[in-house]
Amino acid sequence: MIKGFCSVAANTCMELPLSTNLSLAQRSAVLFMMTLPFAGHALQHYEAGIEEVKWTVSASAVQCELKQQIPRFGEAVFMQSAGGELSFVVKVDQPPVNDSVALLYSSPPYWKPDIVPRELSRSPLMKGKTPVYFSRKVALRMLYELDQGMQPSLHFRDWADETEDVSVAVSTVHFRDFWPEFVSCQTQLLPFGFDDVKSSSMLFDSGSARLKSSSKRLLDRIALYVSKDPSVKRLKITGFTDSIGFRYLNQLLSNRRARLVSKYLISKGVPKEKLSIQGQGERRPKLSNASVKGRRYNRRVQVQLYR
């Protein structure tokens, strides 16, 4: 026996055998897909069943993640890095081979059949293992919808030959049990991130190997970040001088400046084995030594972080 579902919006019908093993959630997805502009094709629906829903939170001072596994499809991730903004991505098991477009809807779970779905946003689907990305505004709206018992769902044509419609839903089940932990992590993130400290320069007075107060504050920030981010594997410390004086003495001065910065970072808890030190003397000037300004910026130590 055949049961038909028809969409006035799409001006089409879909037939499903009553004997099909579709779950209630999948039947709900079928009905919803019939309302979309591109409906009328076969349906692929991906969603964790009630017994399968698994939220996890990864928390540190440099990265917060709230994740849900989507069986046979991939992983939905809300994330925020230190110094950055909230975002939402989908990591997929099988990356798309062509660029396309996805519609993002707030969809009711099957136990709320009277609520009308509504479109939240649209996004390009990009090639690669992370084809879906939404920035803070949309990601925050998705969190609010989940908190209200709604389910953010993506809808697009399949990545093989675009002959089937695909629906991917983030389940609201157990969401409220994990969201507070994610919010708590967000409030404890460092106010600056890797990009803010990955390359820093400390300036020196002419002929001096003494750290200024501003340089110490900058090094304190670097040391704090390194202590919180285990992915930082190496710090390269390079000393420089201007071209005033003898080249040999400038080489020695650049070495002293680099060692001074290294000792300060070690005193702040940075492991010695992560540091590499070198002096460049008056080589590789940042600006021309022909001007006072140029010489001021050339008297420096540069600290670079590597993951």
N, C-alpha and C positions, 0 to 999 in steps of 0.2 A: 504494500500500500504506500502511496506517495502523499506527502504533505507539502504544499507549496507556500513559499513566503514571497510576497510581492512588495515592491517599493514604488510609491508614487513619485518620490523625488527622482529616482533613477529610471522610472518608467520601464521596469523590468521585473522578472520573477525568478526565484530560485526554487528548485525542488529538492527535498531531502526525504529519504525513506524514513518512515516512522521507526523502523527497526534499527536505525543507526545507533552507534554507541557514543554519540556525542554527549558530553557532560552538560549540565545546566549552564555552566559558564560558557561553553562553546556554542550552545544554542543561542545564548544571549548575544554572543559576538556575531553570530550569523545574522540575527535580526538587526543589529546595529549596522553591520557592514552594508546591509541592503539600503540604508538611508544615505550612503555616501555617493558623491557624484560619479565615481568610477565603478560602482557596484555592478554586479551581474556576472561575475566570473567565479570560478572555483575559489574556495577560501582555505587559506592556511592560517590557523590561529595558534598563538603561543602564549601560554599563561601558566603559572604555577597553580596547581590544584590546592585546595584548602589545606590538605595534609602535607603538601610539598613546600608551602611558602616558608622561605628562610631569609630573614633580614640579618645582616651583620654590620657592625660598626668597627671601623679601624680608626683609632684615635692617637694622635701625637701632637706635639707643639708646632709641627710644620705641615701636617696634612690630616684632614678629616674626611672620612668616606662612609656613606650609608649605602649599602649594596643589597640587591635582591637578585638571586639566580632565577633565570627564566629557562626552564628545561628545554633542551634541544635547540635553543636559540643563542643564549649568551648571558649577559649580566647588565642590569640597570644600575647606574652609579650616580648618586649625588655626591659632589666633592667640593672641598674648598682647601686651598693651600695658604700657608702663611703669606701675608701681604697681598693675597688675591681675593677674588670674589667667588661666590657660590656658582656652581654650574652643574649641568646634568649631561651625562654621556651614556651611550649604550655600546658595550663591547660585545662583539659578535663572534661566534664560533666559525662561521663561514663568511668571509668578507665579500661585499658586493664587487662586481666587476665593472659596473657602469654607474655613473652618477644619475640620481633621480631626485624625487621630492617626496617627503613624508608629511602627512597631516597628523597633528597632535590633538587628541580629543580628551575631554574629561568624560569618562564613560561610567555609567552606574554598574555595580556588580549585579549578578543575576538575581540577588535577593531584594533589589530595589528596581523592579521593572517599570515603575511609573515615572521615573526621573528621565528627563530628556537629555541626551548627550549634547555637549557643546564644544565647538572648536576653540582651542586655546592658542594654537600657533601653527606655523608651517616651517619646515626646515629642509635644506638640501640634504640628500643622502650621499655621503662622500665615499670614495673608494678607501679600502683599508679596514683594519680591525676595529676602528672606532668611528663608524659612519654617521652617528647621530650626536649632535652637540647643541645644547641650549644654554644660553647665558643666564645671569642671575635672575632677571625679571621673570622669565618663563619657569626656571627651575624652582623659584620660590612659590609661584602659583601652583606648580605641581605638588609641592609639599602641602600647601593649604588644602588642595583638593583631596589628597590622601588622608589628611587629618579629618576631613568631613565625610570620609567613607566612600569617596569616589576613586576611580581607577584611571590614571593617565594611560592612554593607549595610542600607539602609533599605527598608522594605516598607510600602506603603499603597495605598489605593484611588485610582484616577485622579481628577484634579481637574475633569474635564469633567462626567461624570454618575455616577461611581463604579461603572461596570459592568466595569472592568478592574482587574487587580492590577498594581502598579508595583513594580519592584525597581531600586534604585540602589546600585551597589557601588563602593567605593574600592579600587582595585587595590593589591596589596602589591608589585608588580613595581618594582624600583629604589628601594624605600622606604629601605633601609639606606644607600643612597648619599647621601641628602639629610637624613636625620634628625639626624646629628651637627652639621651646620651650623645647623639650627634650634635645637638644644639650646645650642650655643655662643652664639647670639644671645640666648637667654633669660637666660643667665648675665651678659650685659653690658647688660641693660636698666637704665635709671635706676630707683632705688628709689621714685620718686614720678612721678605722671602729670599730665596736663593738668588734670584736675579738682582736683588738689592745689594748683595755682598759678594757676588762671584768675582768681581774685579774692583779693587779699591786701591787708592793711592794715598800715602802719607807724605806730606811735604816737609822739608827741612830748611833751616837757615843755612846761609853760606858757610862752608867749612865745619858744620855742626853734625854731630851724631846723637842729638838729644831729641826725644819725643816731645812734641807739643801736646797740650791738653786735648785739642781737637783730634789729634791722631790717636791718643789713648782711648777716647770715646768710640772712635771708629773701630779700633782693634777689639774693644770690649764687645761690640756688637757682633763682630766676626766670630769671636770666641764663643759667645752665647749661641749663635746659630749652629756652629760646628758641634757643640755639645748636644744639640737637640736633633740634629739630622745625621744619622749614621750612614747615609748614602754619600756623604762627603768623604772621599778617600784620600785626597792629597791637597796640600796647600803649597803653592810655589811662591817663594818670597825672593824678589829681585831688587837689588839696590842700584841706584843711579846717582850721578853727579852732573853738575854743569861742566863747562869746559875751562873754567878759570883755574889756573894753577898747573902743576905738573901732572901728566897723564898717569904716571905710576902712583903718585899720591892719591889721585882721584879714584884709582882702582881700589886702593886700600880703604879709602873712606866709604866707597859703595859697599864693600864687604862688611865694614863695621855697622853701617846702617841696617843692612839685611840681618846681621846677627842680633842687633838690638831689638828689631821687630820680632824675630824668632823667640828670643828670650822672654819678651813680654807676653806673647801668645802662650808659651809654655807655662808661664806663671799664672795664666788665667785658665789653665786646665786643658789646653789643646795638646794631644799626644805628640811627643817629639818625633815619633816615627812617621807621622803624617806630613812632616815639614821637609821641604827641599829648599836650599839657600844658595844664592849666587849673587855676585856683584858684577855689574856691567861697566863700572866706571863712567866715563863720559860718552860711551858708545850708545847708540839707539836713543838719541834725544827725542823727547815728545814734541818739543817746539824748537825753533831756531835759537841758538845761544847768542845770537846777535843782539837780542833785546833783553832788558831787565825782566820783563814778564816771562819770556821764554826760559831764561836761566832759573827763575823761581820755580816753574813747573817741572824743570828737568831734575831738580834736587829732590828726589823722591824715592820711596820704596813702594813697589807694587805687590799686592797680595792677590793671588788668583786661586779660586777654589775649583776643584775638579771632582766630579762624581764618578 
